[in-house]
Amino acid sequence: VLYIACLKTGEKRTQTDIAQAAGITEMTLRNRYKDIKRRELDLIPII
């Protein structure tokens, strides 16, 4: 979620930066990003 928030707000953070801060691998970050992206409209209400 942090990586997606950075993308949406223009905050320049790499997947490596976020993965290291979260204590996960870059592969895990990419996989969760794909999962969330597929369900984005279900998870984020339209305002």
C-alpha positions as CSV (number, residue, x, y, z in Angstrom):
1,V,0.0,0.0,0.0
2,L,2.9,2.4,0.8
3,Y,4.4,1.8,-2.7
4,I,1.0,2.6,-4.3
5,A,0.6,5.7,-2.2
6,C,4.0,6.9,-3.3
7,L,3.1,6.4,-6.9
8,K,-0.2,8.2,-6.6
9,T,1.3,11.2,-4.8
10,G,4.4,11.5,-7.0
11,E,6.8,10.6,-4.1
12,K,10.0,9.2,-5.7
13,R,10.6,5.9,-4.0
14,T,11.9,2.7,-5.6
15,Q,10.5,-0.7,-5.0
16,T,13.8,-1.5,-3.4
17,D,13.4,1.4,-1.0
18,I,9.9,0.3,0.0
19,A,10.8,-3.4,0.3
20,Q,13.8,-2.7,2.5
21,A,11.7,-0.3,4.8
22,A,9.0,-3.0,5.1
23,G,11.4,-5.9,5.6
24,I,10.1,-7.8,2.6
25,T,11.6,-8.8,-0.7
26,E,11.1,-6.8,-3.9
27,M,9.4,-9.9,-5.4
28,T,6.8,-9.9,-2.6
29,L,6.3,-6.2,-3.1
30,R,5.7,-6.6,-6.8
31,N,3.3,-9.6,-6.3
32,R,1.2,-7.7,-3.7
33,Y,1.2,-4.6,-6.0
34,K,-0.2,-6.7,-8.8
35,D,-2.8,-8.2,-6.5
36,I,-3.9,-4.8,-5.2
37,K,-3.9,-3.2,-8.6
38,R,-6.3,-5.9,-9.9
39,R,-8.7,-5.0,-7.2
40,E,-8.1,-1.3,-6.9
41,L,-11.6,-0.2,-7.8
42,D,-13.0,-2.6,-5.2
43,L,-10.6,-1.4,-2.5
44,I,-10.6,2.4,-3.1
45,P,-14.0,4.1,-3.1
46,I,-14.7,6.5,-6.0
47,I,-15.0,10.0,-4.6
